[in-house]
Amino acid sequence: MPKITPYLANGRSKTCWGCGQPFVVRHGHAEAILGDEGRLYCDRTGCTEAALVPHVHALQHASMAARAA
């Protein structure tokens, strides 16, 4: 009998860092968005924004630096 744990096979959590809800499982795989500092987020609106905002800010700063050069 398999042991049910709150973690995926790779040791990561089965729940979203932002809202605590479990990830959607499709075709036997949990779907998550990798956010800042390696945290996993679900695809709900608020959680997606929390995951992607640091990446957007980094891209904006890189773009502004490239224009200034």
Gaussian input, Z-matrix of N, CA and C with variables (Angstrom, degrees):
# hf/3-21g

backbone

0 1
 N
 C     1     B1
 C     2     B2     1     A1
 N     3     B3     2     A2     1     D1
 C     4     B4     3     A3     2     D2
 C     5     B5     4     A4     3     D3
 N     6     B6     5     A5     4     D4
 C     7     B7     6     A6     5     D5
 C     8     B8     7     A7     6     D6
 N     9     B9     8     A8     7     D7
 C    10    B10     9     A9     8     D8
 C    11    B11    10    A10     9     D9
 N    12    B12    11    A11    10    D10
 C    13    B13    12    A12    11    D11
 C    14    B14    13    A13    12    D12
 N    15    B15    14    A14    13    D13
 C    16    B16    15    A15    14    D14
 C    17    B17    16    A16    15    D15
 N    18    B18    17    A17    16    D16
 C    19    B19    18    A18    17    D17
 C    20    B20    19    A19    18    D18
 N    21    B21    20    A20    19    D19
 C    22    B22    21    A21    20    D20
 C    23    B23    22    A22    21    D21
 N    24    B24    23    A23    22    D22
 C    25    B25    24    A24    23    D23
 C    26    B26    25    A25    24    D24
 N    27    B27    26    A26    25    D25
 C    28    B28    27    A27    26    D26
 C    29    B29    28    A28    27    D27
 N    30    B30    29    A29    28    D28
 C    31    B31    30    A30    29    D29
 C    32    B32    31    A31    30    D30
 N    33    B33    32    A32    31    D31
 C    34    B34    33    A33    32    D32
 C    35    B35    34    A34    33    D33
 N    36    B36    35    A35    34    D34
 C    37    B37    36    A36    35    D35
 C    38    B38    37    A37    36    D36
 N    39    B39    38    A38    37    D37
 C    40    B40    39    A39    38    D38
 C    41    B41    40    A40    39    D39
 N    42    B42    41    A41    40    D40
 C    43    B43    42    A42    41    D41
 C    44    B44    43    A43    42    D42
 N    45    B45    44    A44    43    D43
 C    46    B46    45    A45    44    D44
 C    47    B47    46    A46    45    D45
 N    48    B48    47    A47    46    D46
 C    49    B49    48    A48    47    D47
 C    50    B50    49    A49    48    D48
 N    51    B51    50    A50    49    D49
 C    52    B52    51    A51    50    D50
 C    53    B53    52    A52    51    D51
 N    54    B54    53    A53    52    D52
 C    55    B55    54    A54    53    D53
 C    56    B56    55    A55    54    D54
 N    57    B57    56    A56    55    D55
 C    58    B58    57    A57    56    D56
 C    59    B59    58    A58    57    D57
 N    60    B60    59    A59    58    D58
 C    61    B61    60    A60    59    D59
 C    62    B62    61    A61    60    D60
 N    63    B63    62    A62    61    D61
 C    64    B64    63    A63    62    D62
 C    65    B65    64    A64    63    D63
 N    66    B66    65    A65    64    D64
 C    67    B67    66    A66    65    D65
 C    68    B68    67    A67    66    D66
 N    69    B69    68    A68    67    D67
 C    70    B70    69    A69    68    D68
 C    71    B71    70    A70    69    D69
 N    72    B72    71    A71    70    D70
 C    73    B73    72    A72    71    D71
 C    74    B74    73    A73    72    D72
 N    75    B75    74    A74    73    D73
 C    76    B76    75    A75    74    D74
 C    77    B77    76    A76    75    D75
 N    78    B78    77    A77    76    D76
 C    79    B79    78    A78    77    D77
 C    80    B80    79    A79    78    D78
 N    81    B81    80    A80    79    D79
 C    82    B82    81    A81    80    D80
 C    83    B83    82    A82    81    D81
 N    84    B84    83    A83    82    D82
 C    85    B85    84    A84    83    D83
 C    86    B86    85    A85    84    D84
 N    87    B87    86    A86    85    D85
 C    88    B88    87    A87    86    D86
 C    89    B89    88    A88    87    D87
 N    90    B90    89    A89    88    D88
 C    91    B91    90    A90    89    D89
 C    92    B92    91    A91    90    D90
 N    93    B93    92    A92    91    D91
 C    94    B94    93    A93    92    D92
 C    95    B95    94    A94    93    D93
 N    96    B96    95    A95    94    D94
 C    97    B97    96    A96    95    D95
 C    98    B98    97    A97    96    D96
 N    99    B99    98    A98    97    D97
 C   100   B100    99    A99    98    D98
 C   101   B101   100   A100    99    D99
 N   102   B102   101   A101   100   D100
 C   103   B103   102   A102   101   D101
 C   104   B104   103   A103   102   D102
 N   105   B105   104   A104   103   D103
 C   106   B106   105   A105   104   D104
 C   107   B107   106   A106   105   D105
 N   108   B108   107   A107   106   D106
 C   109   B109   108   A108   107   D107
 C   110   B110   109   A109   108   D108
 N   111   B111   110   A110   109   D109
 C   112   B112   111   A111   110   D110
 C   113   B113   112   A112   111   D111
 N   114   B114   113   A113   112   D112
 C   115   B115   114   A114   113   D113
 C   116   B116   115   A115   114   D114
 N   117   B117   116   A116   115   D115
 C   118   B118   117   A117   116   D116
 C   119   B119   118   A118   117   D117
 N   120   B120   119   A119   118   D118
 C   121   B121   120   A120   119   D119
 C   122   B122   121   A121   120   D120
 N   123   B123   122   A122   121   D121
 C   124   B124   123   A123   122   D122
 C   125   B125   124   A124   123   D123
 N   126   B126   125   A125   124   D124
 C   127   B127   126   A126   125   D125
 C   128   B128   127   A127   126   D126
 N   129   B129   128   A128   127   D127
 C   130   B130   129   A129   128   D128
 C   131   B131   130   A130   129   D129
 N   132   B132   131   A131   130   D130
 C   133   B133   132   A132   131   D131
 C   134   B134   133   A133   132   D132
 N   135   B135   134   A134   133   D133
 C   136   B136   135   A135   134   D134
 C   137   B137   136   A136   135   D135
 N   138   B138   137   A137   136   D136
 C   139   B139   138   A138   137   D137
 C   140   B140   139   A139   138   D138
 N   141   B141   140   A140   139   D139
 C   142   B142   141   A141   140   D140
 C   143   B143   142   A142   141   D141
 N   144   B144   143   A143   142   D142
 C   145   B145   144   A144   143   D143
 C   146   B146   145   A145   144   D144
 N   147   B147   146   A146   145   D145
 C   148   B148   147   A147   146   D146
 C   149   B149   148   A148   147   D147
 N   150   B150   149   A149   148   D148
 C   151   B151   150   A150   149   D149
 C   152   B152   151   A151   150   D150
 N   153   B153   152   A152   151   D151
 C   154   B154   153   A153   152   D152
 C   155   B155   154   A154   153   D153
 N   156   B156   155   A155   154   D154
 C   157   B157   156   A156   155   D155
 C   158   B158   157   A157   156   D156
 N   159   B159   158   A158   157   D157
 C   160   B160   159   A159   158   D158
 C   161   B161   160   A160   159   D159
 N   162   B162   161   A161   160   D160
 C   163   B163   162   A162   161   D161
 C   164   B164   163   A163   162   D162
 N   165   B165   164   A164   163   D163
 C   166   B166   165   A165   164   D164
 C   167   B167   166   A166   165   D165
 N   168   B168   167   A167   166   D166
 C   169   B169   168   A168   167   D167
 C   170   B170   169   A169   168   D168
 N   171   B171   170   A170   169   D169
 C   172   B172   171   A171   170   D170
 C   173   B173   172   A172   171   D171
 N   174   B174   173   A173   172   D172
 C   175   B175   174   A174   173   D173
 C   176   B176   175   A175   174   D174
 N   177   B177   176   A176   175   D175
 C   178   B178   177   A177   176   D176
 C   179   B179   178   A178   177   D177
 N   180   B180   179   A179   178   D178
 C   181   B181   180   A180   179   D179
 C   182   B182   181   A181   180   D180
 N   183   B183   182   A182   181   D181
 C   184   B184   183   A183   182   D182
 C   185   B185   184   A184   183   D183
 N   186   B186   185   A185   184   D184
 C   187   B187   186   A186   185   D185
 C   188   B188   187   A187   186   D186
 N   189   B189   188   A188   187   D187
 C   190   B190   189   A189   188   D188
 C   191   B191   190   A190   189   D189
 N   192   B192   191   A191   190   D190
 C   193   B193   192   A192   191   D191
 C   194   B194   193   A193   192   D192
 N   195   B195   194   A194   193   D193
 C   196   B196   195   A195   194   D194
 C   197   B197   196   A196   195   D195
 N   198   B198   197   A197   196   D196
 C   199   B199   198   A198   197   D197
 C   200   B200   199   A199   198   D198
 N   201   B201   200   A200   199   D199
 C   202   B202   201   A201   200   D200
 C   203   B203   202   A202   201   D201
 N   204   B204   203   A203   202   D202
 C   205   B205   204   A204   203   D203
 C   206   B206   205   A205   204   D204

   B1=1.4431
   B2=1.5285
   B3=1.3643
   B4=1.4594
   B5=1.5207
   B6=1.2981
   B7=1.4633
   B8=1.5268
   B9=1.3190
   B10=1.4554
   B11=1.5236
   B12=1.3193
   B13=1.4668
   B14=1.5228
   B15=1.3109
   B16=1.4644
   B17=1.5281
   B18=1.3321
   B19=1.4602
   B20=1.5138
   B21=1.3270
   B22=1.4568
   B23=1.5215
   B24=1.3239
   B25=1.4589
   B26=1.5259
   B27=1.3397
   B28=1.4659
   B29=1.5306
   B30=1.3379
   B31=1.4523
   B32=1.5193
   B33=1.3158
   B34=1.4606
   B35=1.5251
   B36=1.2983
   B37=1.4584
   B38=1.5267
   B39=1.3251
   B40=1.4617
   B41=1.5212
   B42=1.3169
   B43=1.4563
   B44=1.5211
   B45=1.3227
   B46=1.4639
   B47=1.5191
   B48=1.3253
   B49=1.4602
   B50=1.5241
   B51=1.3416
   B52=1.4495
   B53=1.5168
   B54=1.3444
   B55=1.4676
   B56=1.5271
   B57=1.3167
   B58=1.4572
   B59=1.5189
   B60=1.3322
   B61=1.4651
   B62=1.5326
   B63=1.3393
   B64=1.4620
   B65=1.5272
   B66=1.3236
   B67=1.4610
   B68=1.5224
   B69=1.3260
   B70=1.4556
   B71=1.5234
   B72=1.3283
   B73=1.4628
   B74=1.5146
   B75=1.3335
   B76=1.4647
   B77=1.5192
   B78=1.3251
   B79=1.4631
   B80=1.5316
   B81=1.3208
   B82=1.4536
   B83=1.5147
   B84=1.3331
   B85=1.4618
   B86=1.5281
   B87=1.3151
   B88=1.4615
   B89=1.5201
   B90=1.3400
   B91=1.4577
   B92=1.5229
   B93=1.3245
   B94=1.4545
   B95=1.5231
   B96=1.3199
   B97=1.4606
   B98=1.5199
   B99=1.3149
   B100=1.4569
   B101=1.5173
   B102=1.3046
   B103=1.4560
   B104=1.5104
   B105=1.3141
   B106=1.4529
   B107=1.5274
   B108=1.3023
   B109=1.4723
   B110=1.5281
   B111=1.3312
   B112=1.4631
   B113=1.5131
   B114=1.3286
   B115=1.4604
   B116=1.5265
   B117=1.3364
   B118=1.4608
   B119=1.5210
   B120=1.3482
   B121=1.4553
   B122=1.5239
   B123=1.3414
   B124=1.4637
   B125=1.5266
   B126=1.3347
   B127=1.4654
   B128=1.5284
   B129=1.3184
   B130=1.4659
   B131=1.5321
   B132=1.3055
   B133=1.4642
   B134=1.5258
   B135=1.3093
   B136=1.4633
   B137=1.5160
   B138=1.3060
   B139=1.4652
   B140=1.5270
   B141=1.3292
   B142=1.4629
   B143=1.5163
   B144=1.3229
   B145=1.4646
   B146=1.5196
   B147=1.3205
   B148=1.4683
   B149=1.5230
   B150=1.3339
   B151=1.4602
   B152=1.5194
   B153=1.3301
   B154=1.4608
   B155=1.5285
   B156=1.3100
   B157=1.4649
   B158=1.5334
   B159=1.3327
   B160=1.4739
   B161=1.5314
   B162=1.3410
   B163=1.4631
   B164=1.5245
   B165=1.3252
   B166=1.4625
   B167=1.5158
   B168=1.3320
   B169=1.4632
   B170=1.5295
   B171=1.3217
   B172=1.4646
   B173=1.5273
   B174=1.3317
   B175=1.4590
   B176=1.5310
   B177=1.3295
   B178=1.4628
   B179=1.5246
   B180=1.3330
   B181=1.4630
   B182=1.5331
   B183=1.3191
   B184=1.4682
   B185=1.5282
   B186=1.3310
   B187=1.4479
   B188=1.5251
   B189=1.3247
   B190=1.4670
   B191=1.5231
   B192=1.3172
   B193=1.4619
   B194=1.5219
   B195=1.3196
   B196=1.4549
   B197=1.5276
   B198=1.3198
   B199=1.4724
   B200=1.5193
   B201=1.3215
   B202=1.4650
   B203=1.5236
   B204=1.3250
   B205=1.4696
   B206=1.5002
   A1=108.69
   A2=117.40
   A3=119.79
   A4=112.11
   A5=114.80
   A6=121.06
   A7=108.46
   A8=118.13
   A9=122.50
   A10=108.62
   A11=115.57
   A12=121.25
   A13=109.73
   A14=118.16
   A15=120.49
   A16=112.79
   A17=117.91
   A18=121.21
   A19=111.22
   A20=116.45
   A21=122.22
   A22=109.60
   A23=117.05
   A24=121.53
   A25=112.22
   A26=117.67
   A27=120.67
   A28=112.69
   A29=117.40
   A30=120.86
   A31=114.67
   A32=117.75
   A33=121.43
   A34=110.34
   A35=116.51
   A36=122.84
   A37=110.89
   A38=117.97
   A39=123.08
   A40=111.79
   A41=117.68
   A42=120.67
   A43=111.33
   A44=114.67
   A45=123.00
   A46=110.82
   A47=116.49
   A48=121.64
   A49=110.35
   A50=117.51
   A51=121.32
   A52=114.73
   A53=117.02
   A54=119.28
   A55=113.98
   A56=118.06
   A57=121.05
   A58=114.69
   A59=117.67
   A60=121.12
   A61=109.34
   A62=117.65
   A63=119.73
   A64=111.14
   A65=115.85
   A66=121.42
   A67=110.46
   A68=115.78
   A69=122.33
   A70=107.76
   A71=116.70
   A72=121.03
   A73=108.07
   A74=116.72
   A75=122.59
   A76=108.02
   A77=115.13
   A78=122.09
   A79=111.39
   A80=116.05
   A81=121.03
   A82=115.46
   A83=117.49
   A84=121.16
   A85=109.90
   A86=116.69
   A87=121.37
   A88=108.61
   A89=116.11
   A90=120.90
   A91=109.55
   A92=115.91
   A93=121.20
   A94=109.34
   A95=115.53
   A96=122.45
   A97=107.21
   A98=116.22
   A99=120.89
   A100=108.58
   A101=116.06
   A102=121.27
   A103=112.30
   A104=114.25
   A105=122.18
   A106=110.70
   A107=117.43
   A108=124.66
   A109=112.97
   A110=117.44
   A111=120.83
   A112=115.17
   A113=118.40
   A114=121.24
   A115=109.68
   A116=116.44
   A117=121.66
   A118=110.28
   A119=115.64
   A120=122.61
   A121=109.56
   A122=116.53
   A123=120.85
   A124=108.71
   A125=116.73
   A126=120.11
   A127=113.93
   A128=117.94
   A129=120.12
   A130=108.66
   A131=117.10
   A132=122.31
   A133=113.69
   A134=117.86
   A135=120.20
   A136=112.43
   A137=116.68
   A138=120.70
   A139=111.27
   A140=116.33
   A141=120.34
   A142=110.34
   A143=116.23
   A144=119.94
   A145=111.05
   A146=117.12
   A147=120.79
   A148=111.14
   A149=116.40
   A150=120.70
   A151=112.25
   A152=117.23
   A153=120.14
   A154=114.76
   A155=119.81
   A156=121.99
   A157=112.35
   A158=120.46
   A159=118.30
   A160=113.01
   A161=117.21
   A162=120.27
   A163=110.73
   A164=117.28
   A165=121.58
   A166=110.10
   A167=118.40
   A168=121.56
   A169=110.92
   A170=117.53
   A171=120.38
   A172=110.77
   A173=117.36
   A174=120.69
   A175=111.15
   A176=117.33
   A177=120.62
   A178=110.53
   A179=117.64
   A180=120.28
   A181=110.64
   A182=117.24
   A183=120.04
   A184=110.66
   A185=116.76
   A186=120.78
   A187=111.12
   A188=116.53
   A189=120.84
   A190=110.27
   A191=118.35
   A192=121.48
   A193=110.29
   A194=117.83
   A195=121.30
   A196=110.89
   A197=117.35
   A198=120.73
   A199=111.45
   A200=116.54
   A201=120.99
   A202=112.12
   A203=116.53
   A204=119.81
   A205=113.28
   D1=128.06
   D2=-179.69
   D3=-68.09
   D4=145.64
   D5=178.20
   D6=-87.70
   D7=127.62
   D8=179.36
   D9=-88.66
   D10=122.70
   D11=-179.35
   D12=-126.10
   D13=161.59
   D14=176.81
   D15=-81.93
   D16=14.15
   D17=-176.41
   D18=-125.29
   D19=151.60
   D20=174.44
   D21=-76.29
   D22=172.75
   D23=-178.72
   D24=-61.08
   D25=-28.95
   D26=-179.79
   D27=-86.25
   D28=5.02
   D29=176.90
   D30=93.91
   D31=-4.56
   D32=179.34
   D33=-81.71
   D34=159.21
   D35=179.68
   D36=-69.09
   D37=151.27
   D38=176.77
   D39=-89.38
   D40=0.67
   D41=-176.84
   D42=-120.91
   D43=156.15
   D44=-178.96
   D45=-67.75
   D46=139.41
   D47=177.66
   D48=-67.71
   D49=-33.26
   D50=-176.11
   D51=-79.00
   D52=-49.27
   D53=-173.27
   D54=-114.01
   D55=-12.86
   D56=178.07
   D57=82.40
   D58=1.30
   D59=179.00
   D60=-78.69
   D61=149.83
   D62=177.85
   D63=-67.29
   D64=151.62
   D65=179.31
   D66=-72.21
   D67=152.89
   D68=175.51
   D69=-70.82
   D70=134.59
   D71=178.01
   D72=-108.27
   D73=120.08
   D74=178.10
   D75=-127.37
   D76=130.64
   D77=179.24
   D78=54.78
   D79=34.94
   D80=176.07
   D81=82.21
   D82=5.48
   D83=-178.91
   D84=-123.96
   D85=137.77
   D86=176.03
   D87=-77.37
   D88=133.20
   D89=179.64
   D90=-100.64
   D91=129.02
   D92=-179.83
   D93=-149.62
   D94=160.17
   D95=176.56
   D96=-105.25
   D97=129.60
   D98=178.75
   D99=-83.31
   D100=116.37
   D101=-177.49
   D102=-100.43
   D103=-163.58
   D104=-179.96
   D105=-61.30
   D106=141.75
   D107=178.65
   D108=61.25
   D109=24.51
   D110=175.32
   D111=77.20
   D112=12.93
   D113=179.36
   D114=-79.40
   D115=147.06
   D116=-179.49
   D117=-102.52
   D118=134.80
   D119=-179.71
   D120=-125.30
   D121=153.66
   D122=175.92
   D123=-84.22
   D124=-178.24
   D125=-176.84
   D126=-94.62
   D127=16.84
   D128=174.69
   D129=-71.16
   D130=152.53
   D131=-171.19
   D132=-53.69
   D133=-54.48
   D134=-177.71
   D135=-63.68
   D136=-37.17
   D137=-178.89
   D138=-71.14
   D139=-38.66
   D140=178.28
   D141=-63.10
   D142=-42.70
   D143=178.56
   D144=-62.27
   D145=-42.51
   D146=179.36
   D147=-62.32
   D148=-34.95
   D149=-179.30
   D150=-74.54
   D151=-36.05
   D152=-170.89
   D153=-97.55
   D154=-18.59
   D155=-177.50
   D156=-56.18
   D157=-47.35
   D158=178.96
   D159=-60.14
   D160=-34.24
   D161=179.21
   D162=-69.73
   D163=-39.47
   D164=178.96
   D165=-64.41
   D166=-43.88
   D167=178.75
   D168=-62.57
   D169=-39.75
   D170=179.03
   D171=-64.83
   D172=-40.13
   D173=178.75
   D174=-67.44
   D175=-38.30
   D176=178.81
   D177=-65.09
   D178=-41.85
   D179=179.50
   D180=-66.51
   D181=-39.22
   D182=178.64
   D183=-66.15
   D184=-38.67
   D185=179.37
   D186=-65.93
   D187=-43.01
   D188=179.40
   D189=-65.93
   D190=-37.84
   D191=179.13
   D192=-67.07
   D193=-37.18
   D194=179.37
   D195=-68.73
   D196=-35.91
   D197=178.25
   D198=-69.30
   D199=-34.74
   D200=-178.49
   D201=-72.08
   D202=-24.20
   D203=-176.83
   D204=-78.54

